[in-house]
Amino acid sequence: MQEREEPILLIKGLRKRYGSKEVLRGVDLEVHKGQIIGYIGPNGAGKSTTVKIILGLEEGYSGEVRLFGENISRQSAAYKKRIGYVPEMADLYDNLTAEEYLTFIGELYGLEPDDAGERAEKLTALFGLEEVYQSRIASYSKGMKQKILIISSLLHNPDILFFDEPINGLDANSVMVFKELLAQLAAQGKTIFYSSHIMDVVEKISSRIILLHNGLIVADGSFEELKNTNSEGTLEEIFNQLTGFNEHRETAEKIVSVVQGV
């Protein structure tokens, strides 16, 4: 009998409290190589907190988090070199050029300066930024800055990637490239956590969808599996059903009434 592959990420009984509020209330999760995880939930559900704990940016939790087979509380910071991360809100060093910023990031992840610079130049060209490669990031549009963040997460060839609303500001062609990129990275054995409120994108790209609500996982499976166990059809409808949100139409009607002065 073939031995089952060890998960790249294992979470057991994860709890996290901020003051009197328990944000995570016992999360159990097992993730394997090559999965694209659609990690979704309402604001305040605990998604960002989970990711920050895995990244080593949050402490004071209880439970166990094992990444690459080892408990993160016992690992040195070296494991972070195997992670790529695009947060929802990120500050770039606007006074640097893309060349300077990406070379700096590459060196932080352990790349040699020449290697970092070569990869950065090739990737910026592929993302359509070759003409502004040596321009200051302060002159970039939101979409251009988002591309730099995506490139910085890929530069060091990580084993697991965390993306939080990564396509914000991207044009339609770049979104298509990014979605295809995720599929090809997963085919190469990379593991991807994709967090977004754009449900149709999550529905299409994810091999597995995990819905967090009030600090607990309330759904876990492929989109087809979630459809089979819920009465609603689209992921957005399943999301609303499982989180108990059914007031969107009524709220929209009230907003229109106020706007029209009714």
Secondary structure by P-SEA (a helix, b strand, c coil): ccccccccbbbcbbbbbccccccccbbbbcccccccccccccccccaaaaaaaaacccccccbbbbccccccccccccccccbbbbcccccccccccaaaaaaaaaaaacccaaaaaaaaaaaaaaaccccccccccccccaaaaaaaaaaaaccccccbbbbccccccccaaaaaaaaaaaaaaaaabbbbbbbccaaaaaaccccbbbbbccccccccccaaaaaaacccccaaaaaaaaacccaaaaaaaaaaaaaacc
